[in-house]
Amino acid sequence: MATQDSNSKNPKNAPGLSTQDRKSALRIFWGQLRKNDRDDVDADKLKFLKKIPFFENLKKHQLEQVAQIVYERNYRENEFIFESDQPGAALFIIQSGEISVEMPQEHAEATQLAVLGKHSFLGELALLDESPRSASARTLVPTKVFALFRKDLAHLAETHPDITSHIYSALALIIGNRLKATNELIEKRLKAVA
């Protein structure tokens, strides 16, 4: 009896409908299911992610797909998000709080490279491979982040290559710009020493 009830809800099995009516009913049926899936994605999360360079050029339905694989994490003050030499697994986007990016020193206190706040991101190279982290990331205050894991992005590439091509394109531009800025900084410091 349960099978009959669930089948009767499926427009494909509705008796007395013309082929055209069945197709219309199926579009409504599947459209409602998809709408419910999309409603599950928090509008504030979508609005926040749209401001991040990796996602700013995505269409709404593409961003909704990404939002389903971006996980919120909460960290206490002075907690490591990741440490130097650990394998990279995820990109982190700061939703609120502050993170210190640091280079550990063997016999001294860590050298602070940057302090990052809301809408900043770190660990983007982890989206490419699991090479060891080149620095540590430690919270300075209670901090909320969104994490995008490489394995989830790889799975998304299998199902939605159009979305991941946008993300990887943005990643290439960001890495290129950061490399260029680093080279300029090194050149500037070398000139100052000379």
C-alpha positions as CSV (number, residue, x, y, z in Angstrom):
1,M,0.0,0.0,0.0
2,A,2.9,2.4,0.8
3,T,4.2,1.9,-2.7
4,Q,0.9,2.7,-4.2
5,D,0.6,5.9,-2.2
6,S,4.1,7.1,-3.1
7,N,3.6,6.2,-6.7
8,S,0.3,8.1,-6.9
9,K,2.2,11.2,-5.9
10,N,4.6,10.9,-8.9
11,P,3.0,12.6,-11.9
12,K,4.4,10.0,-14.2
13,N,2.0,7.4,-12.7
14,A,-1.1,9.7,-12.6
15,P,-3.9,8.0,-14.4
16,G,-5.9,9.8,-17.1
17,L,-3.3,12.5,-17.9
18,S,-2.3,13.2,-21.5
19,T,1.4,13.0,-22.4
20,Q,1.6,16.8,-22.4
21,D,-0.1,17.1,-19.0
22,R,2.3,14.4,-17.5
23,K,5.3,16.4,-18.8
24,S,4.0,19.6,-17.3
25,A,3.2,17.8,-14.0
26,L,6.7,16.3,-14.0
27,R,8.3,19.7,-14.5
28,I,6.3,21.1,-11.6
29,F,7.1,18.0,-9.5
30,W,10.9,18.1,-10.1
31,G,11.0,21.9,-10.0
32,Q,9.4,21.8,-6.6
33,L,12.0,19.3,-5.4
34,R,14.8,21.4,-6.7
35,K,13.3,24.5,-5.2
36,N,13.2,22.8,-1.8
37,D,16.9,21.9,-2.1
38,R,17.8,25.5,-3.0
39,D,15.7,26.9,-0.1
40,D,17.9,24.9,2.2
41,V,20.9,27.1,1.3
42,D,21.1,30.0,3.6
43,A,20.6,33.3,1.8
44,D,23.1,35.1,4.1
45,K,25.7,32.4,3.2
46,L,25.1,33.0,-0.5
47,K,25.4,36.8,-0.1
48,F,28.6,36.4,1.8
49,L,30.2,33.9,-0.6
50,K,29.3,36.2,-3.6
51,K,31.8,38.7,-2.2
52,I,34.7,36.3,-2.4
53,P,36.8,36.5,-5.6
54,F,36.6,32.7,-6.2
55,F,32.8,32.9,-6.4
56,E,32.0,36.4,-7.5
57,N,31.4,35.5,-11.2
58,L,29.2,32.5,-10.5
59,K,25.5,32.6,-11.3
60,K,23.1,32.1,-8.4
61,H,22.4,28.4,-9.2
62,Q,26.1,27.7,-9.4
63,L,26.8,29.5,-6.1
64,E,24.1,27.4,-4.5
65,Q,26.0,24.3,-5.6
66,V,29.2,25.6,-4.1
67,A,27.4,26.7,-0.8
68,Q,26.4,23.1,-0.3
69,I,30.1,22.0,0.0
70,V,31.3,25.0,2.0
71,Y,31.3,24.2,5.7
72,E,31.1,26.6,8.6
73,R,33.7,26.1,11.4
74,N,34.1,27.9,14.7
75,Y,37.5,28.4,16.4
76,R,38.3,29.8,19.9
77,E,40.8,32.5,20.5
78,N,44.4,31.4,20.0
79,E,43.5,28.1,18.2
80,F,45.3,26.9,15.1
81,I,43.3,26.5,12.0
82,F,46.4,24.8,10.5
83,E,50.0,24.6,11.3
84,S,53.1,24.9,9.1
85,D,54.2,21.6,7.4
86,Q,50.8,20.0,7.8
87,P,49.3,18.7,4.5
88,G,46.9,21.3,3.0
89,A,43.3,20.1,2.7
90,A,41.1,23.2,2.5
91,L,40.7,26.9,1.7
92,F,39.5,28.9,4.6
93,I,37.3,32.1,4.2
94,I,37.0,34.3,7.3
95,Q,33.4,35.0,8.1
96,S,34.2,36.9,11.3
97,G,37.1,37.3,13.6
98,E,40.9,37.6,12.9
99,I,43.6,35.2,11.9
100,S,47.3,35.6,12.2
101,V,49.4,34.0,9.5
102,E,52.8,33.1,11.1
103,M,56.1,31.5,10.3
104,P,57.3,29.4,13.2
105,Q,60.9,29.9,14.3
106,E,63.0,27.2,15.9
107,H,64.3,29.1,18.9
108,A,62.1,32.2,18.9
109,E,58.6,33.4,18.8
110,A,56.8,33.0,15.4
111,T,57.1,35.8,12.9
112,Q,53.7,37.3,12.0
113,L,53.3,37.7,8.3
114,A,49.8,39.1,8.2
115,V,46.6,39.6,10.1
116,L,43.5,38.7,8.1
117,G,39.9,39.6,8.8
118,K,36.4,39.3,7.4
119,H,36.1,38.3,3.8
120,S,39.8,37.4,3.6
121,F,40.9,33.9,2.7
122,L,43.9,31.7,3.2
123,G,45.2,28.3,2.3
124,E,44.1,28.5,-1.3
125,L,47.0,26.4,-2.6
126,A,45.4,23.4,-0.8
127,L,42.7,23.4,-3.5
128,L,45.5,22.3,-5.9
129,D,47.3,19.6,-3.9
130,E,48.2,18.5,-0.4
131,S,51.6,20.1,-0.3
132,P,52.7,21.0,3.3
133,R,51.5,24.4,4.6
134,S,54.2,27.0,4.3
135,A,52.9,28.9,7.4
136,S,50.6,28.5,10.3
137,A,47.3,30.2,10.8
138,R,46.1,31.0,14.4
139,T,43.1,32.9,15.6
140,L,43.5,36.1,17.5
141,V,39.9,36.2,18.7
142,P,37.0,33.8,18.4
143,T,36.6,33.3,14.7
144,K,34.1,31.8,12.2
145,V,35.3,30.5,8.9
146,F,33.9,28.7,5.9
147,A,36.0,25.8,4.7
148,L,36.1,24.5,1.1
149,F,37.9,21.1,1.0
150,R,39.9,20.0,-2.0
151,K,38.2,16.6,-2.2
152,D,34.7,18.3,-2.3
153,L,35.9,20.7,-5.0
154,A,37.2,17.7,-7.0
155,H,33.9,15.9,-6.7
156,L,32.1,19.1,-7.8
157,A,34.5,19.2,-10.8
158,E,33.1,15.8,-11.8
159,T,29.5,16.8,-11.6
160,H,29.7,20.6,-12.5
161,P,32.9,21.3,-14.4
162,D,31.5,24.7,-15.5
163,I,31.5,25.8,-11.9
164,T,34.9,24.6,-11.0
165,S,36.4,26.1,-14.2
166,H,35.3,29.5,-12.9
167,I,36.8,28.8,-9.4
168,Y,40.1,27.5,-10.8
169,S,40.4,30.5,-13.1
170,A,39.9,32.9,-10.2
171,L,42.4,30.8,-8.2
172,A,45.1,31.1,-11.0
173,L,44.6,34.9,-11.1
174,I,44.8,35.3,-7.3
175,I,47.9,33.1,-7.0
176,G,49.5,35.0,-9.9
177,N,48.8,38.4,-8.3
178,R,50.1,37.2,-4.9
179,L,53.3,35.9,-6.5
180,K,53.7,39.2,-8.4
181,A,53.2,41.2,-5.1
182,T,55.7,39.0,-3.3
183,N,58.3,39.5,-6.0
184,E,57.8,43.2,-5.9
185,L,58.2,43.2,-2.1
186,I,61.4,41.1,-2.3
187,E,62.8,43.4,-5.0
188,K,62.0,46.5,-2.8
189,R,63.7,45.0,0.2
190,L,66.8,44.0,-1.8
191,K,67.1,47.5,-3.1
192,A,66.8,48.9,0.5
193,V,69.6,46.6,1.7
194,A,71.9,47.5,-1.2
